[in-house]
Structure formats: structure tokens, C-alpha cells
Amino acid sequence: MQALHVNVFGEVMKPGSFSFKKGKKTRDYIRMAGDLTTYADAKRIYLIKPNGSVVPLKGRSLLRFDNATKIQPGDAIVVPVNMDHMKPLERVAKISSAAFQTTLSLFALMGVAGVR
């Protein structure tokens, strides 16, 4: 069974799972998630594919990377934090939160794909 959602995690205002719609771009799903927070690192956004592979969108602007990487059902869009704007203790908290969210999304994707 294929997931019919795209997950958006990390530095967005309302992280969550959104219905897949053919033709939607990465920026569209980020907008559905309430857009980027002030701590977002827009140049290091990456995708986690349902098979577990990671597709970095590093160095591309939010407006340009959409043309290069096609969003598929079950993808997870991860927006990391820009560490240059944070104090050391905030960095630890953000890294822990991002690791936790990424782990949860991987387990959710594995569950949908029927991997045990």
C-alpha cells in the first residue's frame, strides 16, 4: 500500500502530514505547513523518500529546487534549523527535536510501507 501523504517536518510553522496532490511542488507543501520559521535553513532542505533514501536539496533556493526533484506520495520534506542563529543550549534542543521528528517520520513511513 502506498502512502497518499507528504510529511513536512522541522522548521515550519505547522509540521504535519498533507494529502499528496500531483503537480504540487516542495514549496507548496512548505506553504501548507505554514511556511518557514525564522530559524529555518532554506538552503539545506532535504527529502526522505519512502525507501529511506535521502535527497539533499542543498544550495538550491526554495523557488528553484522544485524543478529538479519530483515530490512523490510518502515523501518527507525536512527543513533543518539554521544553527548560526541559535545559542548552544537551543541548538541541542533543536537537534534533539529534529532527530526525534525524523525518527518518527521514518517509523511512520516504514509502517505505511509494511516494513517490520
C-alpha positions in Angstrom: 0.0 0.0 0.0 1.4 3.4 -1.0 1.2 6.4 1.3 -1.0 9.2 -0.1 0.5 11.9 2.0 3.6 14.1 2.1 5.1 14.8 5.5 6.7 18.2 6.3 8.9 18.4 9.4 11.4 20.7 11.1 11.4 24.4 10.9 8.0 25.1 9.6 5.1 26.7 11.5 2.8 23.7 11.4 4.6 20.5 10.8 2.4 17.6 9.7 1.1 15.3 7.1 -0.6 16.7 4.0 -2.6 15.0 1.2 -0.5 14.3 -1.9 -1.6 16.2 -4.9 0.1 15.6 -8.3 1.9 18.6 -9.5 2.4 20.2 -6.1 6.0 21.4 -5.5 8.1 21.3 -2.4 7.4 25.0 -1.8 3.6 24.2 -2.0 3.9 21.7 0.8 6.0 24.0 2.9 3.3 26.7 2.5 0.7 24.2 3.6 2.8 23.7 6.7 2.5 27.4 7.5 5.8 28.4 5.8 9.3 28.5 7.2 10.1 29.7 10.7 12.7 32.4 11.3 15.2 29.7 12.3 14.8 27.7 9.0 17.8 26.9 6.9 16.2 27.1 3.4 19.4 26.1 1.7 19.6 22.7 3.4 16.1 21.3 2.9 16.1 17.6 2.1 13.7 14.8 1.3 13.4 11.4 2.8 12.0 9.0 0.3 9.7 6.1 1.3 12.6 3.7 0.6 14.7 5.5 3.2 17.0 7.3 0.8 17.8 11.0 1.5 17.8 13.5 -1.3 19.5 16.7 -0.3 18.3 19.9 -1.9 21.4 21.7 -0.6 22.3 25.0 -2.2 19.1 25.5 -4.1 16.7 28.2 -3.4 13.2 27.4 -2.4 11.9 28.6 -5.7 14.4 26.7 -7.9 14.7 23.2 -6.4 11.1 22.3 -7.2 12.0 21.8 -10.9 14.8 19.3 -10.1 13.1 17.0 -7.6 9.7 15.5 -8.1 7.6 15.0 -4.9 6.0 11.6 -4.6 3.5 10.2 -2.2 5.2 9.1 1.1 8.0 11.6 0.8 9.0 13.6 3.9 10.3 17.1 3.5 12.7 18.1 6.3 13.5 21.8 6.9 16.6 21.9 9.2 17.4 24.7 11.6 19.9 27.4 10.7 22.4 26.9 13.6 24.1 30.3 13.1 21.1 32.0 14.8 21.0 29.9 18.0 22.6 29.7 21.4 24.4 26.4 22.3 21.6 25.1 24.5 18.9 26.0 21.9 21.0 24.1 19.4 21.0 20.9 21.5 17.2 21.2 21.9 16.6 21.8 18.2 18.9 18.9 17.1 17.2 16.6 19.6 13.7 17.6 18.3 14.7 17.3 14.7 16.2 13.8 15.3 13.1 12.7 17.1 10.8 14.0 14.3 12.9 12.4 11.7 12.9 9.1 13.5 9.1 9.3 13.9 8.6 10.0 10.3 10.8 7.1 9.3 8.9 4.7 11.5 5.6 6.1 10.1 6.8 5.6 6.5 8.0 2.1 7.4 4.6 1.3 8.9 2.7 2.5 5.8 5.1 0.5 3.6 4.6 -2.6 5.7 8.3 -2.9 6.7 8.8 -4.6 10.1 
